[in-house]
Structure formats: structure tokens, C-alpha cells
Amino acid sequence: MNLKKVEVNEVDRINREVSIEIAAEKYNELFENKITEARKEAQIKGFRKGKVPKKIILSNYGEQVKSDVIDELIKNSYAQVVREKELAVASYPTLTSAELADDGVLSYTVKVEVFPQIDKIETDGLEIHTLDTEATDDEVEEQVKVLLRQHSELRKVERPVADGDTVIVDLTKLLDSKLVLPDSEFPNSVIDLGNQMTMKEFRDSIPGMSAGDSKEIEINYPEDYTDEKFAGAQIKYDCTLKEVNERIVPELDDAFAERTGMAKTALELKIKVREDIKHYKEDQVRRQQKNMIIGQMCEKNDLPVPKASVEEYLDSIVEDHKKENKEIDEASVRTQYRPIGENTFRWGMIFHKLAELENLKVLPEDTENLIKKFADNYKISTEQAKQALQQSGRIANLGESILEEKVLDFLIGKAKVVEVKK
């Protein structure tokens, strides 16, 4: 449409004030068309359909038609200005004023956030850490023990509990300082005393008990416990032992190696375990290096982030927390995650601009290689991998992931490498 006047004022790097004036002819033409349509469809008592006088239509529907015309003109003209002025909008517009003159001239102003114009990306002075990723003999032995334990069997025994046993107990809650457990009775609870993730109080207190014995055991969860609900809680149980099971761990031999499906001999199994540990360490180093690069790049390129994008991110975080825990401190959650949200969007702007500046692109073979790697990891065909990625919705984001990895490879290649011991 022909716009009478357009002004885009730069409030700051990410805020624009857009003022638009639409000629009277456009308003009047659209108003008349809509009144005509309303007259054709109107059903008013005393008049045949389509024969209602225009004066009555204006009286009954005029204000609504006027509002509809203004909304349509604002929507269409704003979209046109965004295209013509190439505004990289980052939020929905906020209408701050609108005025319809007696002659039909429509004037309005909106405020909108845009992504900032980026002329340069600073990449000097980056630093990353690395460390020796070779597996030690102790690490290999420890992982082999884990494999042996995973393939072990439990056998019921009639003797006092020993370290490493798995027991069945009846637990009755006596004290719950933070009221984190809604129930008081936990019959037939299975506790693996050989698992280092089992609370220390159970591992220390239950050995020596015999079937039928009871004992009070108090669990003190640390303040930094992984499950926030239990962090800092004190829970005391009356623990009655019902059954003792010892773990029968197989021997490390060629037969065991074949049972795992990882190797044919015990020696090959150890070699495979050593390789897996090395790959795991390499992945950890790579992940740490990526995080270091992203953090440093966000510090060096402190781009303003559109508030609307961050608020939308925080809304989703709050909703996720509400699904897990209905009673949350929303303000605290928003404060905690705001810096994460800001840097997430800041890094997105940085790596896209850097890809443009360095001419880094995603090629068809890049996507195929990533799908093949996914297929190899899960031991499925390439076609099955594509279907799995499509069903999960991840295939649409493959290009973004590949482009980000290319930018990170470029930046890691520029960074100073500092070797650390741990």
C-alpha cells in the first residue's frame, strides 16, 4: 500500500520507534468495502437480507467496522515497513499511539525491539584449557570393576550384612525436618550398599545387622545435594532388616568379555575400556573448551540482548519449574536464569555474525556426516537415524548445530592453549 509518511527513529541499539501515516483514501476505501460486506450479510428485523439501509448499518456496525479497518491497516502497513526498511525485529510491536483524523488519515506509532547491528566481532586473546586424556591403569581397573558389577547376580544369604551387600528393609519415617516426603511407610525398600551413590549413613549403619533387626538411622542431606528438594534436609527412619543378598561378581575372563558384547577376550575388553575412557575425557575437554570460548566471546562482545527474547526464554523456564514443583519462587528463578538467557541469545548473535564474516557454511555432506555419526553411535541404519531425528524434531536444528560447531572449531583454533593437570 502507498504510505503517506514513514519514520523509523533509533531510540538505542535495539529499540526503534516507528511512526506511520496512511493516506485517507486507503482508510475510506477499506471502510466502504467492509460496510458494503456488512450490509450484504446483515439480518435485521423488518428488512430483507442485503436490503438494510446504509444508515442503519453504520449505526449498528460502524464502530466495529472502524476498529477492524484500523487494526487491518496497522497490521499490513507495519509488516510492509518491516520488509522495506529491513528491520531485524526481535519482539512484537507495542502500539503507543493511534489517531484517525476526520478526513480518514490514520497515524500511529509503535515501539519494537530489533537485533543489534553488528559490524565487528572481537576474537583476540581467547584462551582454552587442555589436559592429558590418556586413561590411567587405575581408571581402567575401576571401570572394569563397574562392568563386572553390572553383570553380577544377587543371592540371598542367611548371615549378618556385609559391606557391598544389597538388602531389603522396611523403613518408617520418624523425622522429616523439611517435610519433603509425603509418605511415612516405605516397605520392601531395596538398598545397594555397594553403590557409592547410596547415602553414606545407610552404608555405615546397616552392615552387621541381621534379618529381623531394627535400628534408627538418620540421613543428613548436604546443602548442595543434587536434588534441591532434599538439600539440607534431615530424615530419620526406623529401619527393619528383612533380607540380605550378596553380590556374586563374575571373573574377568574371555567368556565374560564375550558376554558384554564389547570384545572377545579379556585383553581386548581392557583395550576397549581404555579407548572409551580416553574418548570420554576428550569429550569432556571439548565441552569445557566450548564453554570457555562461549563465555569469553560473550564478555569480549557485550552485545545488547532484546528483552522480549529473554523474557520469552524465562517464561519457558518458569513453566518447566512449575511442572516439577508447583510451589516455586518465580522471581528467584527469573533472577537465577536471566544471565544464562542473555548469554544464550548473545552467543547466538555472535556465532551467526562470525559465520557470515568468515564465510563458514553448512554443506550437504556436513549434514550427512552428522546423521551417519548419530547412526553409528546408536548402531542403527542411516535411514533409521533420519527417521529418529525427524520424529524428535532435532533434524530441523541440525544445520544450526553444525554451523555453531564450525564457528567453535574456528575460535578454538585461534585460542591460546594452556595445559592443566586436572
C-alpha positions in Angstrom: 0.0 0.0 0.0 1.1 3.6 -0.5 2.1 5.1 2.8 1.9 8.9 3.2 4.8 9.0 5.8 7.2 6.6 7.4 9.7 7.5 10.1 12.0 5.0 11.9 13.7 6.5 14.9 16.6 4.8 16.7 16.0 5.0 20.4 19.1 2.9 21.2 20.9 0.0 19.7 18.0 -2.4 20.0 14.9 -0.2 20.3 13.1 1.5 17.4 10.2 3.9 17.3 8.2 3.5 14.0 5.7 6.2 13.0 3.5 5.6 10.1 0.8 7.8 8.4 -1.7 6.2 6.0 -3.5 8.3 3.3 -7.2 8.9 3.9 -8.1 7.2 0.6 -6.9 3.9 1.8 -8.9 4.1 5.1 -12.0 5.3 3.3 -11.8 2.7 0.6 -11.4 -0.2 3.1 -14.1 1.2 5.3 -16.6 1.4 2.5 -15.8 -2.1 1.3 -16.4 -3.5 4.8 -19.6 -1.6 5.3 -20.8 -3.0 1.9 -19.9 -6.5 3.1 -21.7 -6.0 6.4 -24.8 -4.7 4.5 -24.9 -7.9 2.4 -24.8 -10.2 5.4 -26.7 -8.2 8.0 -30.0 -9.7 9.2 -32.1 -7.0 10.9 -35.8 -7.4 11.7 -38.0 -5.6 9.3 -35.5 -5.7 6.4 -34.7 -8.3 3.8 -31.1 -9.6 3.8 -28.9 -7.3 1.8 -31.6 -4.5 1.8 -30.8 -2.9 5.1 -30.3 0.9 4.6 -26.7 2.0 4.9 -27.6 4.5 7.6 -28.8 1.6 9.9 -25.7 -0.4 9.1 -23.5 2.5 10.1 -25.5 2.9 13.3 -25.3 -0.8 14.2 -21.8 -1.8 12.9 -20.0 1.4 12.2 -17.8 1.5 15.3 -16.8 -2.2 14.9 -16.0 -1.8 11.2 -13.9 1.3 12.0 -12.0 -0.7 14.6 -11.5 -3.6 12.3 -10.2 -1.3 9.5 -7.8 0.4 11.8 -6.4 -2.9 13.0 -6.0 -4.3 9.5 -4.3 -1.1 8.2 -1.9 -1.1 11.1 -1.1 -4.8 10.7 -0.5 -4.6 7.0 1.4 -1.3 6.9 3.7 -2.3 9.8 4.6 -5.6 8.1 5.3 -3.6 4.9 7.6 -1.2 6.7 9.5 -4.0 8.4 10.1 -5.6 5.0 11.0 -2.3 3.2 13.2 -1.0 6.0 14.7 -4.4 6.6 14.1 -4.2 10.3 15.5 -7.3 12.2 12.7 -7.3 14.6 13.1 -9.3 17.8 9.8 -8.7 19.5 6.1 -8.0 18.8 5.4 -4.3 18.4 3.8 -2.2 21.1 1.3 0.4 19.9 2.0 3.6 21.8 -0.4 6.0 19.9 -3.0 5.9 17.1 -5.2 8.7 15.7 -7.8 8.7 13.0 -8.3 12.2 11.6 -11.8 13.3 10.5 -10.8 13.1 6.9 -9.6 9.5 7.3 -5.9 9.9 7.6 -4.6 7.3 10.0 -1.4 8.0 12.1 0.1 5.6 14.6 3.4 4.9 16.4 4.8 1.6 17.6 7.9 0.6 19.6 9.7 -2.5 18.7 12.9 -4.3 19.7 15.4 -5.2 17.0 18.6 -7.3 17.0 21.6 -5.0 17.2 23.6 -4.1 14.1 27.0 -5.9 14.4 29.9 -4.5 12.5 32.8 -6.4 14.1 33.3 -9.5 16.3 36.3 -9.4 18.7 38.2 -12.7 18.8 41.6 -11.7 20.1 43.0 -13.0 23.4 41.0 -16.2 23.7 42.3 -18.9 26.0 41.4 -22.6 26.5 42.5 -25.4 28.8 43.5 -28.8 27.8 44.8 -31.9 29.8 46.2 -35.4 29.2 43.3 -37.5 28.1 45.1 -40.9 28.2 43.4 -43.4 30.6 45.4 -44.5 33.6 45.7 -48.1 34.6 43.8 -47.3 37.8 40.9 -45.8 35.8 40.8 -48.8 33.5 40.7 -51.2 36.5 38.0 -49.2 38.2 35.8 -49.2 35.0 36.3 -52.9 34.6 35.1 -53.4 38.2 32.0 -51.4 37.2 31.4 -53.7 34.3 31.8 -56.8 36.4 29.4 -55.4 38.9 26.8 -54.6 36.2 26.9 -58.2 35.2 26.8 -59.6 38.7 23.9 -61.6 40.3 22.3 -61.4 43.7 22.0 -64.4 46.0 20.0 -64.5 49.2 22.1 -65.4 52.3 21.4 -66.1 55.9 24.1 -64.1 57.7 24.7 -60.6 59.0 25.0 -57.8 56.4 28.5 -57.2 55.0 29.9 -54.3 53.0 28.7 -54.3 49.4 25.5 -56.4 50.1 22.1 -55.5 48.8 19.4 -55.5 51.4 15.6 -55.3 51.6 14.3 -53.3 54.5 11.1 -51.7 55.8 11.6 -48.0 56.5 9.3 -46.0 58.8 9.8 -42.2 58.8 10.4 -40.8 62.3 11.6 -37.3 61.5 11.4 -35.1 58.4 12.9 -31.7 59.0 11.7 -30.1 55.7 8.7 -32.3 55.1 10.0 -33.5 51.8 8.4 -37.0 51.9 4.6 -37.1 51.9 4.6 -40.8 53.0 5.7 -42.3 56.3 6.0 -46.0 55.4 8.4 -47.4 52.8 8.1 -51.2 52.9 10.4 -53.6 50.9 12.9 -50.8 50.1 16.0 -52.1 48.3 19.3 -50.6 49.3 22.5 -51.3 47.5 25.3 -50.9 50.0 27.9 -51.4 47.3 26.8 -48.4 45.3 28.7 -45.2 46.2 25.6 -43.2 45.4 23.7 -44.8 48.3 23.6 -42.4 51.2 26.7 -42.8 53.5 24.5 -43.2 56.6 22.9 -46.4 55.2 26.3 -47.8 54.1 27.8 -47.2 57.5 24.8 -48.3 59.7 23.3 -51.4 58.1 26.4 -53.7 57.9 26.4 -56.0 60.9 22.6 -56.2 61.1 20.7 -59.5 60.8 17.3 -60.3 59.4 14.7 -59.0 61.9 17.0 -56.4 63.5 15.8 -52.8 63.7 17.8 -49.6 64.0 17.2 -45.9 63.8 19.2 -44.3 61.0 19.3 -40.5 60.4 20.1 -39.2 56.9 21.7 -35.8 56.7 21.5 -34.5 53.2 24.2 -31.9 52.3 23.2 -28.3 51.4 24.5 -28.9 47.8 22.6 -32.2 47.3 21.8 -32.7 43.6 18.0 -32.9 44.3 17.2 -29.5 45.6 14.1 -30.8 47.4 16.3 -32.8 49.8 19.2 -30.3 50.1 19.8 -29.6 53.8 17.1 -32.0 55.0 17.3 -34.3 58.0 15.3 -37.5 57.7 15.3 -40.2 60.4 14.0 -43.7 59.8 13.3 -46.8 61.8 15.0 -49.4 59.6 14.0 -53.1 59.9 16.1 -55.6 58.0 14.1 -58.2 56.1 16.6 -59.9 53.7 20.3 -60.0 52.9 21.6 -60.6 49.4 25.3 -60.9 48.5 26.5 -59.9 45.1 28.2 -62.6 43.0 30.7 -60.9 40.8 31.9 -62.8 37.7 35.6 -63.4 36.9 37.3 -61.2 34.3 38.0 -63.8 31.6 37.4 -64.2 27.8 33.9 -65.6 28.5 32.9 -62.5 30.4 34.3 -60.3 27.7 32.0 -62.0 25.1 29.0 -61.7 27.5 29.5 -57.9 27.5 29.3 -57.7 23.7 32.2 -55.3 23.8 35.1 -57.7 23.0 36.0 -61.3 22.5 38.9 -61.6 25.0 39.6 -60.1 28.4 42.6 -58.2 26.9 40.5 -56.8 24.1 37.9 -55.7 26.7 40.5 -53.7 28.7 41.8 -52.1 25.5 38.2 -51.1 24.6 37.6 -49.7 28.1 40.8 -47.7 27.8 39.7 -46.3 24.5 36.3 -45.4 25.9 37.8 -43.6 28.8 40.0 -41.6 26.5 37.1 -40.7 24.3 35.1 -39.7 27.3 37.9 -37.4 28.6 38.3 -35.9 25.1 34.5 -35.1 25.1 34.8 -33.5 28.5 37.8 -31.4 27.4 36.0 -30.3 24.3 32.8 -29.4 26.3 34.9 -27.4 28.7 36.7 -25.6 25.9 33.4 -24.8 24.2 32.0 -23.3 27.4 35.2 -21.3 27.9 35.1 -19.9 24.4 31.4 -19.0 24.6 31.9 -17.3 27.9 34.9 -15.3 26.7 33.2 -14.3 23.5 30.2 -13.0 25.3 32.5 -10.9 27.6 34.5 -9.6 24.7 31.4 -8.8 22.6 28.9 -7.5 25.2 26.0 -7.1 22.7 22.7 -5.8 24.0 20.1 -8.5 24.0 16.4 -7.9 23.2 14.4 -8.1 26.5 11.5 -9.7 24.8 13.6 -12.7 23.7 15.0 -13.1 27.2 11.6 -12.8 28.8 10.2 -15.5 26.5 13.1 -17.8 27.5 12.4 -17.1 31.2 8.7 -17.8 30.7 9.6 -21.3 29.4 12.0 -21.9 32.3 9.4 -20.9 34.9 6.8 -23.2 33.2 9.3 -26.1 33.4 9.9 -25.5 37.1 6.1 -25.3 37.8 5.7 -28.7 36.2 8.3 -30.2 38.5 7.3 -28.2 41.6 4.1 -26.2 41.8 5.4 -24.0 44.6 8.3 -22.0 43.2 9.7 -18.6 43.8 9.2 -17.2 40.3 11.1 -14.0 40.9 14.1 -16.0 42.2 14.0 -18.4 39.2 14.0 -15.5 36.8 16.9 -13.8 38.5 18.9 -17.1 38.5 18.3 -17.8 34.8 18.4 -14.3 33.4 22.2 -14.2 32.8 22.0 -17.6 31.2 19.3 -16.5 28.9 21.1 -13.2 28.0 24.3 -15.1 27.1 22.4 -17.7 25.2 20.9 -15.1 22.8 24.2 -13.0 22.8 26.2 -16.1 21.7 23.6 -16.8 19.0 24.1 -13.4 17.5 27.8 -13.7 17.8 28.3 -17.0 16.1 25.9 -16.2 13.3 27.7 -13.0 12.5 31.1 -14.6 12.8 30.0 -17.4 10.4 29.0 -14.6 8.0 32.3 -12.7 8.4 34.4 -15.9 8.0 32.3 -17.4 5.2 31.5 -20.5 7.3 28.7 -22.5 5.7 26.9 -25.8 6.3 27.4 -28.1 3.3 25.1 -31.1 2.4 27.9 -33.5 3.3 28.1 -31.9 6.8 24.6 -32.9 7.5 25.0 -36.4 6.0 28.2 -37.0 8.2 26.3 -35.9 11.3 23.5 -38.3 10.6 25.9 -41.1 9.9 27.7 -40.4 13.2 24.3 -40.5 15.0 23.6 -43.8 13.3 27.0 -45.3 14.3 26.6 -44.2 17.9 23.2 -46.0 18.2 24.1 -48.9 15.9 21.2 -48.2 13.5 21.0 -47.6 9.8 21.3 -44.1 8.3 17.6 -44.2 7.3 16.6 -45.1 10.8 18.7 -42.3 12.2 17.0 -39.8 9.9 13.6 -41.0 11.0 14.6 -40.9 14.7 15.9 -37.3 14.2 12.7 -36.3 12.4 10.4 -37.7 15.0 12.3 -36.0 17.8 12.2 -32.7 15.9 16.0 -32.4 16.0 16.6 -32.7 12.3 15.4 -29.2 11.7 18.1 -27.9 14.0 21.0 -29.9 12.5 22.1 -27.0 10.3 22.3 -24.7 13.3 24.3 -27.2 15.4 26.7 -27.8 12.6 27.2 -24.1 12.0 27.8 -23.5 15.7 30.4 -26.3 15.8 32.2 -24.8 12.8 32.4 -21.4 14.5 33.6 -23.1 17.7 36.3 -25.0 15.8 37.4 -21.7 14.2 37.7 -20.0 17.6 39.3 -22.9 19.4 41.9 -22.9 16.6 42.7 -19.2 17.3 42.8 -19.6 21.1 45.9 -20.0 23.3 46.1 -23.5 24.7 47.0 -23.8 28.4 47.7 -27.3 29.7 46.3 -28.1 33.2 46.9 -31.1 35.4 43.3 -31.8 36.3 
